[in-house]
Amino acid sequence: MTDRIYNQIHKDAHCNARTGVLSLGHGQVQTPAFMPVGTNGTVKGIYHEKVAEIGYNLILGNTFHLYLRPGVDVLDSYGGLHQFSHWNGNILTDSGGFQIFSLPGLRKITREGAHFQSPIDGSKHFFTPEKVVDIQKTIGSDIAMVLDWCTPPMIEYKDAVLAWKMTLDWAQRSLAHRNELGDQFKGNLFGIVQGNFYKDLRKESAETIGGMDFPGVAIGGLSVGEKPEVFKEFLAFTSEALTKEKPRYVMGIGSPDYLLEAIENGIDIFDCVLATRMARNGTVFTDDGPLVLKRSFNEFDKGPISDNCRCTACTQYSRGYLRHLFKCNEMLGGMLATEHNLTYLYDLMIRARKAIEEDRFPSFKTEYLERYMANKYKAGK
């Protein structure tokens, strides 16, 4: 059996929200925790030192993209992604399954694995479950993901069955290969739950993957285009079917409403490009909803984005100046907004953990979202 990497600290008395600690190869991570996305070995628009200064000790990289560029030979020559990118914290890497299955016309799925063409230069490649484990071994991932078959929402039942059974087969092969590698594989391999939006398949997948020799489990196939109410329903259903002994991860969620929904259902870690992508386009998180910095009402505003934020943008610059940077397409604007959004989400996790520890998470979530969803800034008021 694999070593246990998760220790639950406290569960809210009124819901499934919980605090805990992940013990990984590059230090501990307090949960619930949001992970900034560093797809290509960098979190866009911000120094790694600043990411660590905010408080993050876990970021995400992508196996698919890192395999294509810079390539495993380069990563191996540097001793892995930590040394190559000068990031001293933990790294979780996605298997690349989502990216492969987002290439219609450029990929073919067989029982053996996934054939695909590079979207960069058209070159042909083949991912097997074993090869994906090997790539992540070279990357030096602290948390590695198995290759899975990610499907779009509401496909036919027979197709969902096929994808789930393929995911299970690949998960079993991934585990076997990890065991063959022994001490050469130093990370933690997580399984992924699939089943599309069919509850019998979701339950079977959650119970099966959760019961396998993985130190952690990810919930896949959510936030892939389904309606918010469907996301909430299947998130709650799937998380309830998972083991409580292991850390639980939902991939691809990053807005405060989705994050708090996940936390309420006992999810421990999550990631999304939303925070940095929004920032580069001039939109920042506030307790009153997203603030679009380019809007004219910011032009003469001498105040910060948020009065109680500790980021560089809020402690040194005005909304008016930030608007000016974006209107002039200055790089500094995106960098400052990126730092703000990542700081905001990190501090939101601190607030959420405090609410859980005080057994008041449901009321915290309700009060927060009532204010956030009013969204007066987005309306331009």
C-alpha positions in Angstrom: 0.0 0.0 0.0 1.1 3.6 -0.6 1.9 5.9 2.2 -0.9 8.1 3.5 -0.3 11.7 2.5 -3.4 13.4 3.9 -4.3 14.2 7.5 -7.8 15.7 8.2 -7.7 18.4 10.9 -11.3 19.4 11.3 -14.6 18.8 9.6 -17.3 21.4 9.8 -20.2 20.3 12.1 -22.8 21.4 9.5 -21.5 20.2 6.2 -18.7 18.1 4.6 -16.2 21.0 4.4 -12.9 20.0 6.1 -9.4 21.3 6.7 -6.4 19.2 6.5 -2.7 18.9 5.6 -1.1 17.3 2.5 2.4 16.1 3.1 4.3 16.0 -0.2 7.9 15.8 -1.4 8.5 19.6 -1.3 6.7 20.4 2.0 3.2 20.6 3.4 0.1 22.1 1.9 -2.8 23.4 4.0 -6.2 22.4 2.6 -8.6 23.4 1.1 -6.1 24.8 -1.3 -6.3 26.4 -4.7 -3.4 25.7 -7.2 -2.2 28.3 -9.6 -1.8 26.9 -13.1 1.7 26.8 -14.6 0.9 24.8 -17.8 4.4 25.3 -19.4 6.4 25.4 -16.3 5.5 29.0 -15.4 2.5 30.7 -13.9 1.8 33.3 -16.5 2.6 36.9 -15.6 4.2 36.4 -12.3 7.6 35.4 -10.8 7.8 32.0 -9.1 9.3 33.8 -6.1 6.2 36.0 -5.9 3.9 33.0 -6.1 5.7 31.5 -3.1 5.7 34.9 -1.3 1.9 34.9 -1.5 1.9 31.6 0.3 1.5 28.9 -2.4 3.4 25.7 -2.1 1.6 23.7 -4.8 1.2 24.7 -8.5 0.1 22.8 -11.6 2.0 21.9 -14.7 0.8 20.0 -17.7 2.3 16.7 -18.9 1.0 17.1 -22.5 2.5 20.6 -23.0 5.8 19.9 -21.2 6.2 16.7 -23.2 5.9 18.7 -26.4 7.9 21.6 -25.2 10.6 21.6 -23.9 10.5 17.8 -24.1 11.5 15.0 -21.7 15.1 15.0 -22.8 15.5 18.7 -21.8 13.7 18.1 -18.5 15.8 15.1 -17.8 19.0 16.9 -18.4 18.0 19.5 -15.8 17.0 16.9 -13.3 13.3 17.7 -13.6 10.9 20.6 -13.7 11.7 22.0 -10.2 15.3 22.7 -11.2 14.5 23.7 -14.8 11.9 26.3 -13.6 13.5 27.3 -10.3 10.3 26.4 -8.4 11.1 25.0 -5.0 7.5 24.1 -4.0 5.3 21.2 -4.9 4.1 20.4 -8.4 1.0 18.6 -9.5 0.9 17.6 -13.2 -2.2 16.7 -15.2 -1.8 13.6 -17.3 -2.6 15.5 -20.5 -5.7 13.4 -21.1 -8.0 16.5 -21.3 -5.7 18.1 -23.9 -5.6 15.0 -26.0 -9.3 14.6 -26.0 -9.7 18.2 -26.9 -8.1 17.6 -30.3 -11.0 16.4 -32.5 -9.6 15.1 -35.8 -6.1 15.0 -34.4 -6.3 12.0 -32.1 -7.4 8.3 -32.1 -8.1 6.4 -28.9 -7.4 2.6 -28.7 -7.2 0.2 -25.8 -3.5 0.6 -25.9 -3.5 4.3 -25.5 -4.0 7.7 -27.3 -2.5 8.5 -30.7 -2.4 12.2 -31.4 -0.9 14.9 -33.6 0.9 17.8 -32.0 -1.0 21.1 -32.3 2.3 22.8 -32.6 3.9 21.2 -35.6 1.7 18.3 -36.6 4.1 15.6 -35.5 2.6 12.3 -34.4 2.8 10.9 -30.8 1.4 8.0 -28.8 0.6 8.2 -25.1 0.1 5.0 -23.1 -0.8 5.0 -19.4 2.8 3.7 -18.7 4.4 6.4 -20.8 2.5 9.1 -19.0 3.7 7.8 -15.7 7.3 7.8 -17.1 7.0 11.4 -18.3 5.8 12.6 -14.9 8.6 10.7 -13.3 11.0 12.7 -15.4 9.2 15.9 -14.6 9.6 15.1 -10.9 5.9 15.6 -10.1 5.0 15.6 -6.5 1.5 14.6 -7.5 1.0 12.8 -10.9 -2.2 12.0 -12.6 -3.1 8.8 -14.5 -4.1 9.0 -18.1 -7.9 9.0 -18.3 -10.6 9.3 -21.0 -12.3 12.7 -20.5 -15.7 13.0 -22.2 -17.9 16.0 -23.1 -21.2 16.4 -21.2 -24.3 14.3 -21.9 -22.8 11.7 -24.3 -24.8 8.5 -24.9 -24.7 6.0 -22.0 -22.8 3.3 -24.0 -20.1 5.8 -24.8 -19.8 6.8 -21.2 -19.5 3.2 -20.2 -16.7 2.7 -22.8 -14.8 5.8 -21.5 -15.1 4.7 -17.9 -14.0 1.1 -18.5 -11.1 2.4 -20.5 -10.2 4.9 -17.7 -10.3 1.9 -15.2 -8.1 -0.2 -17.4 -5.6 2.6 -17.8 -5.7 3.3 -14.1 -4.8 -0.3 -13.3 -2.0 -0.3 -15.8 -0.7 3.0 -14.4 -0.6 1.5 -10.9 1.2 -1.6 -12.1 3.8 0.5 -13.8 4.3 2.7 -10.8 4.9 -0.4 -8.7 7.4 -1.7 -11.3 9.3 1.6 -11.1 9.6 1.3 -7.3 11.7 4.0 -5.7 12.5 5.5 -9.1 9.0 7.0 -9.0 9.1 9.5 -6.1 5.7 11.2 -6.6 2.2 10.4 -5.6 0.0 8.9 -8.4 -3.7 9.9 -8.2 -6.6 8.1 -9.8 -9.3 9.9 -11.7 -13.1 9.3 -11.4 -15.1 9.4 -14.6 -18.6 8.3 -15.6 -19.9 11.4 -17.4 -23.3 12.5 -16.1 -24.7 9.0 -15.3 -25.1 8.4 -11.5 -24.6 4.7 -11.6 -21.3 5.1 -13.5 -20.2 7.9 -11.3 -20.9 5.8 -8.2 -19.1 2.8 -9.6 -16.1 4.9 -10.7 -15.8 6.8 -7.4 -16.0 3.6 -5.3 -13.6 1.7 -7.6 -11.0 4.3 -8.1 -11.3 5.4 -4.4 -10.6 1.8 -3.3 -7.5 1.3 -5.4 -4.0 1.9 -4.2 -3.9 5.6 -5.0 -2.9 8.1 -2.2 -5.4 10.6 -3.6 -8.3 10.8 -6.0 -9.4 13.4 -8.6 -13.0 13.9 -9.8 -12.8 14.3 -13.5 -15.5 15.1 -16.1 -16.9 18.1 -14.3 -16.9 21.8 -15.3 -16.7 20.7 -18.9 -19.6 22.8 -20.2 -22.5 21.5 -18.2 -25.0 23.9 -16.5 -24.1 25.1 -13.0 -26.9 23.2 -11.3 -25.8 20.0 -13.0 -22.2 20.6 -11.8 -23.4 21.1 -8.2 -25.6 17.9 -8.3 -22.9 15.6 -9.7 -20.1 17.2 -7.6 -22.2 16.4 -4.4 -23.1 13.0 -5.6 -19.6 12.0 -6.6 -17.8 13.4 -3.6 -20.3 11.5 -1.3 -19.3 8.2 -2.9 -15.6 8.8 -2.5 -13.5 7.6 0.4 -12.9 10.2 3.2 -9.5 8.9 4.0 -7.8 10.4 0.9 -7.4 13.9 -0.5 -9.9 14.8 -3.1 -9.2 17.0 -6.1 -11.6 18.6 -8.6 -9.9 19.7 -11.8 -10.6 23.0 -13.7 -12.6 25.1 -11.3 -11.4 28.6 -10.2 -14.3 31.0 -9.7 -15.2 31.7 -6.0 -18.7 30.3 -6.3 -17.5 27.0 -7.7 -14.6 26.8 -5.2 -16.9 27.3 -2.2 -19.3 24.8 -3.6 -16.5 22.3 -3.9 -15.2 23.0 -0.4 -18.7 22.5 1.1 -18.7 19.1 -0.5 -15.4 18.1 1.1 -13.0 18.8 -1.8 -9.5 19.5 -0.8 -7.6 20.9 -3.8 -8.6 22.5 -7.1 -7.0 24.4 -10.0 -8.0 26.6 -12.9 -6.5 29.1 -15.4 -9.3 31.5 -14.8 -7.6 33.7 -12.2 -4.5 34.4 -14.3 -6.4 34.6 -17.6 -8.9 37.1 -16.2 -6.1 39.2 -14.8 -4.3 39.4 -18.2 -7.5 40.7 -19.7 -8.0 43.3 -17.0 -10.5 41.7 -14.6 -9.8 41.2 -10.9 -11.6 39.5 -8.1 -13.2 41.5 -5.3 -15.7 40.6 -2.6 -18.2 42.5 -4.6 -17.7 40.5 -7.7 -15.3 40.8 -10.6 -14.0 44.3 -11.3 -13.3 45.2 -14.9 -10.4 47.6 -14.6 -10.8 49.0 -18.1 -14.2 50.5 -17.4 -14.4 54.3 -17.4 -15.7 54.6 -13.9 -12.1 53.6 -12.7 -10.4 56.5 -14.5 -10.3 59.0 -11.6 -10.5 56.4 -8.8 -7.5 56.9 -6.5 -8.4 53.9 -4.3 -7.0 50.4 -4.5 -8.8 47.4 -6.0 -9.6 46.2 -2.4 -8.9 48.0 0.8 -8.0 44.9 2.7 -5.8 43.2 0.1 -2.0 42.8 0.7 -0.9 42.5 -2.9 1.4 45.0 -4.7 -1.4 46.4 -6.8 -3.6 47.2 -3.8 -0.8 48.5 -1.5 1.0 50.7 -4.1 -1.3 51.6 -7.0 -4.7 53.1 -7.7 -7.6 51.7 -9.8 -7.1 54.7 -12.1 -3.4 53.9 -12.7 -4.3 50.2 -13.3 -6.9 51.2 -15.8 -4.3 53.4 -17.6 -1.9 50.4 -17.8 -4.5 48.2 -19.4 -5.7 50.9 -21.8 -2.1 51.3 -23.0 -1.5 47.6 -23.1 1.4 47.8 -20.7 2.6 44.4 -19.4 2.8 45.7 -15.8 -1.0 45.8 -15.7 -1.4 42.1 -16.3 1.4 41.3 -13.9 -0.2 43.4 -11.1 -3.6 42.0 -11.7 -2.3 38.4 -11.8 -0.6 38.9 -8.4 -3.9 40.4 -7.0 -6.1 37.5 -8.3 -3.8 34.8 -6.9 -3.5 36.7 -3.6 -7.2 37.0 -3.4 -7.9 33.3 -4.0 -5.1 32.3 -1.5 -6.6 34.6 1.1 -10.1 33.3 0.3 -8.9 29.8 1.2 -7.6 31.1 4.5 -11.0 32.6 5.2 -12.7 29.4 4.2 -10.4 27.3 6.5 -11.1 29.6 9.4 -14.9 29.3 8.8 -14.6 25.5 8.8 -12.6 25.4 12.0 -15.3 27.6 13.6 -18.1 25.3 12.3 -19.7 28.1 10.3 -18.8 27.3 6.7 -22.4 27.2 5.3 -23.2 30.6 6.7 -19.8 32.0 5.5 -20.5 30.7 2.0 -24.0 32.1 1.9 -23.0 35.5 3.1 -20.0 35.7 0.8 -21.9 34.7 -2.3 -24.8 37.1 -1.6 -22.3 39.9 -1.8 -20.1 38.5 -4.5 -23.0 37.6 -6.9 -24.5 41.0 -6.6 -21.6 41.9 -8.8 -22.1 45.7 -8.9 -18.7 46.4 -10.5 -19.4 44.1 -13.4 -22.6 46.1 -14.0 -20.5 49.2 -14.1 -22.2 50.9 -11.2 
